[in-house]
Amino acid sequence: MCHDHPDDSGDGRFACLQEAWGEGILVVTQRTRRAVPRSAGLLLFSLLALTGCGPREVSPRLTVRGEPSLDALFAEVVDAYTKKYPEAQVVSKFSCPPCVLYRKEGQHPELDVFVSMGDFETELLRKHGRLRFRDLTPVGRIPMSLVVPERMADKVHTLSDLHTNAVAKIGVGDPDNAAVGHYAKQGLDKAGLWTELKSRFVHKRSGCEIAKLVGLGRDLDAAIVFSVCAGEDGGKVKEVLQFSEDLIPPVPLIVGIATDTQNPEESRRFLGFVASAEVQPLFRQHRVLLPGK
């Protein structure tokens, strides 16, 4: 879901008056401003000039995109960023899988910063949409997990259990269009399981979409998802295991700036914030590992 932050520059001038004249002496709100006659309005603006107060500076609006599996994490990251930089205006759009962002003739997705699951997604956008990114920076690593619904928790404990008759449908991302499927296929191919289990796969475009279906407990018997999705749905999704480094290594979480962004300075500031130690506690809460650790 996208979150637009309104431009509040119109109120900054009047808050400044209150600070200049002291608490309780003058409080001007949007409502009282509309009721002020023209002559009084001119007086107010004259006083603004005398006190040195002007419109509050507002940064250009920044649009950050990524896949739905990162929606919950980056909602908190953006909230922390705007608390640190109150003048910042950030719109986070994590409801659309990257495979839907292909540039069509005469169209261009609104995008300043992109958060990518590994280099698969940036390459997908480059290949199909002619989008380019710079300053690609690894900010963390996300393990992949095998999850099951509650009803299957006593039946599936290892990858070998996926062969049993109890497991009829396994949720896996589309390997050609979704990072969660691309990296799952790499690991299962290495283990010799992809072809063997292929007839049981149900393909989706987002790891958290798969996890939600698992949580419903009806449509899927198991699934392979990013660990950031494994704790969703209030415990209805049970994590059986995290894949080992030698089978499916944790996927790098990469943040990059669109080469044609109209907000390069704000984009660099946001990237610097996400790459800082300040954000690491949020990453840990969402099961994201440190980069290169």
Beta strands, then each sheet from edge to edge (+ up, - down):
strand 1: 61-66
strand 2: 89-93
strand 3: 113-117
strand 4: 133-142
strand 5: 144-149
strand 6: 170-173
strand 7: 201-204
strand 8: 222-226
strand 9: 237-242
strand 10: 251-258
sheet 1: 2+ 1+ 3+ 10- 4+
sheet 2: 7+ 6+ 8+ 5- 9+
end
